[in-house]
Amino acid sequence: MDTIHPIYLVGGSKGGVGKSMVTLALADYLQRQGTHAVLLETDTSNPDVMKALRDEIKCAAYDLDDADGWIGFVNFCDAHRGAAVIVNTAARNQTGVARYGGTLARTLAELERQLVVLWVINRQRDSLELLHIFGQTFPDTMTHVVRNGYFGMPDKFTLYQESQLRKAIETRGRSLDFPDLADRVADELRSQRISIRQAAEVMQIGQRAELLRWRELCDTMFSKVIGSEEAIRER
C-alpha cells in the first residue's frame, strides 16, 4: 500500500523566529529517514531555503499573497502525492492565509493529505496571536508549537507557558523545543546557503562537531511527532 505523506507547514508568520532553520532541519531529518520529500518555498523574495536544497530535492516557489499562488500550491501537492511536502512560509504570508488559505483547506480531503503545522515562536505575544489567526483558517490541523531555543530555555517562554493556547495545542499536538545552534555555525549555513547534509561534509571540524550535536537534538524533537502520529497514514 502507498504511504500518504502529510504536508508539513513550517509557520510563524513573522520574520526572525527561525522558520528557515526549522525547515532545513526538517528536510534533513526526513531525507535521512528515507522519506521522499519535496520543498514548497513561499518566501519568493528571499528563497534561501530553496537555494540550499535545490540540488537535493525537488523544489518549487509560490507566492501565497495571491490566489494564483495557492492554486499552484495545491497543484504541486497533487503532482507529488508520493512525497512529503515541506512548506517554508514567508514572514508576510498571514494576509494571504486569511484571504486565500481556504483553497488549501477545502482540498485537503481530495488530496488525501493531513496538514501538519510546526509553528515556530519566540517569546513575544505576536507569535501567539498570529497562530490564533492561522487556526481560524485551518481549524482541523495537527499543530505543534516549536519554542526556538535561540530565544532561551523553555521556562523563558512565559506567555506561551501560561496561555490557554498552549493547553489547546497540547490536546492534540505537542509543545516542542528546537535546539539552539552556535551563531558561528548558523551564520555559515545562512551565508553559504547550503543544506545541513552538505554542511556536515564541508564544514571545519569544530563547526561540524557543533552541527552534529545540534542535529542529534533536532532528531529527538522531530521523532516525537513524525512517523508516530496520524499525520502519516496508509491507503
Residue, then its C-alpha position, 0 to 999 in steps of 0.5 A: m500500500d502507498t504511504i500518504h505523506p502529510i504536508y508539513l507547514v513550517g509557520g510563524s508568520k513573522g520574520g526572525v523566529g527561525k522558520s528557515m532553520v526549522t525547515l532545513a532541519l526538517a528536510d534533513y531529518l526526513q531525507r535521512q529517514g528515507t522519506h521522499a520529500v519535496l520543498l514548497e518555498t513561499d518566501t519568493s523574495n528571499p528563497d534561501v531555503m530553496k537555494a540550499l536544497r535545490d540540488e537535493i530535492k525537488c523544489a518549487a516557489y509560490d507566492l501565497d499573497d495571491a490566489d494564483g499562488w495557492i492554486g499552484f500550491v495545491n497543484f504541486c501537492d497533487a503532482h507529488r502525492g508520493a512525497a512529503v511536502i515541506v512548506n517554508t512560509a514567508a514572514r508576510n504570508q498571514t494576509g494571504v492565509a486569511r484571504y486565500g488559505g481556504t483553497l488549501a483547506r477545502t482540498l485537503a480531503e481530495l488530496e488525501r493529505q493531513l496538514v501538519v503545522l510546526w509553528v515556530i515562536n519566540r517569546q513575544r505575544d505576536s507569535l501567539e496571536l498570529l497562530h490564533i489567526f492561522g487556526q481560524t483558517f485551518p481549524d482541523t490541523m495537527t499543530h505543534v508549537v516549536r519554542n526556538g531555543y535561540f530565544g532561551m530555555p523553555d521556562k523563558f517562554t512565559l506567555y506561551q507557558e501560561s496561555q490557554l493556547r498552549k493547553a489547546i495545542e497540547t490536546r492534540g499536538r505537542s509543545l516542542d523545543f528546537p535546539d539552539l545552534a552556535d551563531r558561528v555555525a548558523d551564520e555559515l549555513r545562512s551565508q553559504r546557503i547550503s543544506i545541513r547534509q552538505a554542511a556536515e561534509v564541508m564544514q571545519i571540524g569544530q563547526r561540524a562537531e557543533l552541527l552534529r550535536w545540534r542535529e542529534l537534538c533536532d532528531t529527538m524533537f522531530s521523532k516525537v511527532i513524525g512517523s508516530e502520529e496520524a499525520i502519516r497514514e496508509r491507503 
